[in-house]
Amino acid sequence: MKVYFKKHLGEVLLASFLLLSNSVLQVYAATKMAQLANYLIEKKLLYFSKTLLIIFTLWFSTFIISLLESYVQETVTQNILTDIRAEITNNIIGLTQSEFKSKPVDYYESYLQNDTNMIQKEGIETFFLIIRFSGNALFSLIALYAYNISLFIAAIILVTIMTIVPKICKNYLANGIKGVSEANEKFLKITSSGLHGYETLYAFNVLAELKRLVNNGSNLLKHANVKNTVRRSIIGIVTGVINIGSQLIILGITGYLHFQGLLTAGAILATAELATKVFDSINIVDRYFSQLLSTTSLFEKFGKLVPSRNFKCNTQNLDETNLLTKFVSLTFKNVYFSYPGSKNQILTNFSFTFNRNNFYKLNGKSGSGKSTLLKLATNQLQPQKGKILLNGIDIKTIPQTIINNIIIYVPQTVTIFPQSIDYNIKLGRNVNSQLLEKVKNIYKINNDWHPDSLSGGEQQRVALARLLNPKDKLILLDESFSNIDLKSTKDILNNLLNQVETVIMVSHRSQEIDPKLFKSIDIK
């Protein structure tokens, strides 16, 4: 959290300054209450009215400052959250594909949404609340000192007691929470045994035992939660008594000082409000500080996203030979592959070389490994045995960005982003308008299409248009025309083949492929 506050230090300091300015004005308004009461007692109507106007002006100023402070605070909050999301996204981008796919998409969404929302509420907003209430407490203490040092000393002592007592009670409260946690574990253990033992209870015609087990677990939860609530209530009473007692002590001292002729009678209104600000604020700060510290675990969690990518590519040799500037060949040497946890071997001792200036069609029944082979070709998957060579170089030693510059994989599932059609084709790449219009014409893409209402065939046309300039690349087409009618497929495919040198294609519609153009490769 410190790193982000430091990055936006100017905005954080401005928001803090505005919060503290409000505290000063509110405390000053509270001190004016003493004058107000004195003028009322002395029946000085003019001064009474002027003081009322001053108090109103002070509070009105705090409303204006609050408006500005809310804007600054929300701006810096959103800027920090944007930076956090950017860092998370950078770490996600840095993951290898296998690392990324080892977790469900929801896992990464929780980082970007749930965790950042927690940081906003429990971290950033809590920080500014601490600043606000710390200001209230600090300036109220200063005001009490201005009235009389005895009030200040008494307030300091009482604040110390208020801070220490909750810490003394911490173990008492923790035992209550521990009891609830243990009861939850027992409840789950008991009910889980009943639910998993359903067939056993059913076989012996004693399903009513399931209800009894759940009731037993519920009673454990009931006793633990009631006990914990009583503990919380006791601590609440203790802290409440200290809070109210502290305020009354300040009032008592104020009264004593008045009887001694050291303070006016009206001072009791001011010290009452100042005491409330001091003790309520300290109570809130203590609670929020623990809340702020809880966000540390979230930032520790973010550390799990640090990519472990480690390339061993000899870039000096690559630069000298220019072996990876365009596609030449893709060789599978004695490749074995099976998916984790599966007993079925998808590829067994598969060897073949795909050469430039050829069109290939992969044949085989469903599940034979055609799509798997394409994913192996792009290093999305790694074989258990054997080697895959791109232009004669082990693909494991080549950075993924270089692989993706030479091999373009068009998957079965098309992702359409909630942006314009042009964006969905360019994907952030710098593309001149002439090339963009050219590919839209080739794939018959209409400018009036809306990303949210594309048919399956229209989505596939957009996915193919993303190839843009496929020269010198290996194009992998995985059922890329399955939702496009046969006549249009033939036209689009012919246009595509006129632009590319090398294609490996998977298709279950034999009619869409000219056998004179494609070499058939059987995958068994």
N, C-alpha and C positions, 0 to 999 in steps of 0.2 A: 504493500500500500504506500509506503514511504516514497518509493520510486516515482509513482504516479503523482503524488502530491508535490514532489520536488519538480517534476516536469511542468506542472501547471501552478507553480508557486505564486505567481502574480495574481491569478484569479482566486486562489485559495486565500491569500492574504487579504484581498479586497473583500471577499465574502465574510471573512473573520472580523475585519475592521468594521463592517456594517453591522454585524451581529453585536459586537462590543459597544458600538455607538448607541445602538438601541438600548442596551443594558444601562449605559450611563444616563440616558434620557429618562428611562423608567425609574431608575433609582433617584434621580434628581426630582422627578415628579412626586415620588413618595415623600421626599424630605419637605416638599412644599405643602404637604398635607398638614404638617405641624403649624406652619404659618396660617393656613386656612382656618384651622381650629382656633388658634389664638385670636385671629381677627373676629371670628364668630363670637367667642367669649367676650371680647372687648367691644363688640357691636360696632366695629368699623366697617360699614357696608361697602364703602368705595374700595378699600384695600382687599376686602373679602372678594369682591367682584373681579378686581384685577388679578388676584391670585388664582381664582377659578379659570380665568382666561389664559393665564400662563400655563396652568396644568393641562387645559385642553390643547393648547398649542404644542406642548411637549409630547402629548400622546398622539396628536395628529401627525407630528413629525416622525414619530416611530412607525406609523402606518405607511408613510411615504418611503421611509428607509427600508421597511420590511418588503415593500413591493420591489424595490431595486435589488435588495439582498436576495429575494426569491429568484429573480431573473439570473443574477450572477451565480448563485449556488446551483441552480438547475443546469446552467450552461457548463460550469466546470464539472459537475457530476456526469453529464452526458459526454463531455470530452474525455474524461477519465475512462468511462465505460467503453467508449469507442476505441481508445488505446488498448484496453484490456482485450476486447474482442479481436483487435488487429493482431495482437501478440499471440492469442490462441490460434487464430487462423494461420499465422505464419508457421507455428509449430505443426499444425495439421498438414499444411502444404509440404513441410519438410519430411513428413513420414513417408516411408516406402509404401507401395500399394498394399503389400501383405500386412504391414503394421496397421495401416488405416482400416483394412477390411477385417482385422482381428476383433474389432469392436463394432457393434451396431451403430447405425447413423444416429439413433436417439442418444447414444453416449456423448457424441460431439455436440449435439443440439443442447444437451443439458449444460455443457460448459458455456455455450454462447448465450443461453437464455436463463435457465434456473440459477446457475452459479453467479452470473453477473447481476441478476436481480437481487440475490442474497447480499452480494458485495455492496450494491447500492443502498439497500435498506439497513443491513446490519453494520456496514462499514462507513460509507461516505456520509450518508444522512445522519448516522449516529455521531460521527466526528463533529459535524456542525452543531448538533444538539448539545454535545459536550462543551463546545466553545460558547454557545449561547448561555447555558445554565452556569458554567464556570464564571462567565462575566457577571451574571446576576449575583452570584454568591460573593465574588471578589469586591465588586463596587458597593454592595450592600454592607459588607464588613468595613470598607473604608468610610462609608457614611456613618455607621455606628461609632467608629473611632472619632469621627468629627464631632459627634454629639457628646460622647464621654468615653474615656479610655476604659472605664469599668465595663461598659456594654461590649466593647471590642474584646476584652480579655475573656469575659464570660462566654461570648459567642464562639471564640476560638476553642475554648475548653469543651463546650458542648458539641461543636463540630467534630472534634477529635473523638469524643465518646460515640457520636453517631457513626463515625467511620470504622471504629474498632469493633463495636458490638456485632454488626453483621458478620465480620470475619470470625469472631468467637463462635457465632452460631452456625458457621459454614458447615462444620462436620455434622452437627445435629440435623441440618437440612439435607446434607449429602446422604446421610443414612436413610432418610425417607425416600429420596430419589432412587437409591440403590435397592431399597425394598420393592419399589414399583417395578424396577427393571428385572429383578429376580422373579417377581410374580408373573411378569409378562413371559419370561422364559418358561416358567413352569406351566403357564396357561397354554402356550404353544405346544409344549411337549405332551401335555395331557390330551389336548384336543386333536393334535396330529396323530397320536397313537390310536385314538378312537376312529378318526377318519380313514387312516391307513388300514385299520383292522375291521373295516366295514364288512368285508366278505366273511371274516371269522364270526363276527357278531350275528350276521345274517344266517350263517350256516347253523348256528346253535339257537336261532330264533330268540335272540336277546338284544335286538336293536335298541331297546329302551335304555340299555347301558350307555349308548352314545350320548343321550340326553343327560344322564347322570354324570358322565365324565366332563361334559361341557359345563354343567352346573358347578361341579367341584372347582374347575378352573376359574369360573366366573367369581366364585366366592373368594378365592385367593386374591384375584385382582381387586375385588371390592374392599377387602380388609387392608390391603397394601395402599390403595388410593385414599381411603378414608384416613388412615394413619398419617399418610404424607400430607393430606390437606390440613389435618389438625396441627402438624408440625409447622406448616407454612403459616397457618393462622396465628399460632403462638408467636412466631418470629415477627409476623405483621403487627401483632399487638405490641410487642416489645419495641419495635422501631417506631410505631405510631405514638406510643406513650413518650418515647424519647423526643420525637419531633414536636408533639404538642407541648410536652413538658418544657422543652427548650424555649419555645416561643413564649410560654407563660412566665418562665424565669426572666427573660428579657423584659417582658412587660412589668414584672415585679420590680426589677432593678430600676426601670424607667420611673415607676411610681415612687420608689424610695428616693431617687435623685430629685424628683419634683418636690417631695415633701422637705428635702434638704435645701430647696431653693436653687438647685443647680440646673434644672430643666423646666421648661414651661409645661403646662398641662397638655397643650396641643401636641407636644413631642411624642405622646403615647401613640397617636395615630401613625406617625411616621415610623417609629421603632417597631410597632406591630407589623406593618407591611414589610419593613426591611428584614425583620426576623423570619417572616414567612418565606421571603425570597431566599434568604441564606440557607435555612434548613431544608426546605423543599428542593432547592437546587442541588445541594450536596447529596441528598438522597437519590435524585435523578442521575447525577453525574456518576455516582458509584455504580449504579445499575447499568448505565449505558457503557461505562468503561469496560466492564466484563463482556458486554455484547460486542464491542469493537474488537476486542482481542480474539473473539471466536472466529473472525474472518481469516485468521492466520492459516487455519487448516485448509481453506479454499485455495489460497495461493500455493500451499504445499501440494495440493492436488494437481494444480496446473503444471507442476514440474514433471508429472508423469507423461505429459505430452511431448517432452523434449525428444526430437528425432534421434535415432541411433544409426542413421545412414553413414556408411563408411566405404567410400569408393577406393579402389586400388588401380585406377586407370593410369597407364603410362602416357600422359598427355604429350610428352616430348616426342615419343615415337609416332603418336597419332598425327601430330602436326606435320611431322616430316613426310609422312606417307600419304596424308589426306585420305586415309582409309574410311573415315566416317563422315564424309561430306555428302555422299549420295549412296543409295542402295546398290549393292553389287550381288550379294548372295546371303542366304540364310540357311545354315546347315544344322540339322539335328543328327547327333552322333550317339547311337545306342541309348536313346532316352527312355527312361521309365518314369511313370507318374501315376499316383493314386491320391485321392483326396484324403485329408486327415480323418481318421476314424472309420474309413471305408475299407472293406476287404477286397473290393473290386479294383483290379489294375486297369486304369484307363488306357495308358500307352505302355506297350511292352517292347523293349529293344527296338524302338522306332528310329530309323535312319533315313534321311532324305535331304537333298540340297535343292532349294528353290533359287533359281538364277534370274538375274535381271533380263528384261525383255521377254517375259513369258507370262501367260495367264493360266492359273491353276484352279481346278475345281476339286474340293475335297468330297469324297464319297464315303458313305457309311451310314449304318442305321442310327437311330436316335440313341444317344448315350455312348457312342463309339469313341468320342474324343475329338470331334472336329472343332468345336468351340474351344475346348481345352487347349488344343494345339495352337490356336490363334493367340490365346492368352499367354501361353508359354513363349510364343514368338515376340511378344511385347514385354516380357519379363514381369507380367502381372502374377504369374505363377512360376515356381522354380521346380525343376525335376528332382526326383529323389536320387536318380542315377543318370549318368550320361552328360553330354555337353551340348550347348546351343551356341553356335558361332555366328556372329553378325559381321559380314565382310571379313571372315577369318579370325575374328577376335571374340574371346569368351564373353558372352553377353553379361555375365555377372560382374565383369570389371568395367562395364561401360556406364557412365552416368545416365539416369533415366531420361533426362532432358535431351541427350543426344539420341537415344533410342527413339524417343517420340518425334524427333526431327526427321528421322529416316523412315520409320514405320508408323503408319496411321491406321488405327483400329476403329472401325465403325461398328459398334455393338448392336445386339438385337434390341435391347431396351434403349429408347431414345429419351433423353432428358430435355425438356423444353423449359427454359427459364422465364419467369414472369416479366420479361422485357420485350422490346420490339422485335419484329422478325429479323430486321437487319442485325440487331445485337446477337440474336440466336445463331446467326450465320458467322459473324465476325468473332464473337466470343472475346472481345477486348483487343483483338489483333488490329494492327494498322493496315487497313485494306482500302485501296483507292476505289472511288465510286464506279469506275468503268468495269473493274474486275467483279465488283459486287453485283452490278446489273447483269453482267455476262453469266455468272453462275445462276442467278435467279431465273434467267431465261432458259438456260440449259435444263434446269430441274422444274421449270414451269411453276415458280413460286410467285404468288400474287401478293402485291403490297398491301392489299386490304385484309389479309389473313390476320386473325387475332390469336396470340399465343395460347390463350385459355380455351380456345374452341377448335383446335386443330384435330382433324381425323388422324387415324393411324398412318395412312398413306402420306398425308401432308407432313406429319412429323418426320417420316423417313426421308422425304424430299429435303427438308431442312437439314437433317443429319448428313446427307450426302453433299449438300451445298457447302458444308463446313470444310470440305476437302480443299476448296479454293484453288490453290496451285499445287497439284499433286506430282509435278514433274520431279524425277529422280528419287521418288519415294516408293516404298512397298505399301500397297493398299490392301488391307484386310477387310473383307465384307462378310459379315456374319448375319445371314438372313436379312440383308439390308433392303430387300425389295418385297418382303413377304406381305405387306399391306397395300402394295401398289398394284393396280390391274396389270395383266400380262402385256398388253400392247404398249402401255406407257413404260413398263419395265424395260422392254426391248429397246425402245427409243432412248431412254435415259442411260442404259448400260452401254449402248453403242457410242453415245456421246462421251461417256466417261472413258471408255477404252481408247478413244482417239486422243485423250489427254495424258494417259498414264503409260508407263512401260511395263509395270509388274503388278499383278493382282493375284491374291489368293482368296477364293470365294467359297462360302458355304451356302447352299441353296437346296431346298427340298422340291423345287419346281424345275424339273429338267427342261421344260419348254422354254424357259427364259434364257437359257444358255446355248450358244452355238457350239456344238461339239468340235467344229473345225478350228475354233479359236482357242479353246481351253484344253489343257492337259489334265486328264483325270488322275487323281491320287486316291487310292483306297486306304481308308483308315479302319483297322480291324481291332 
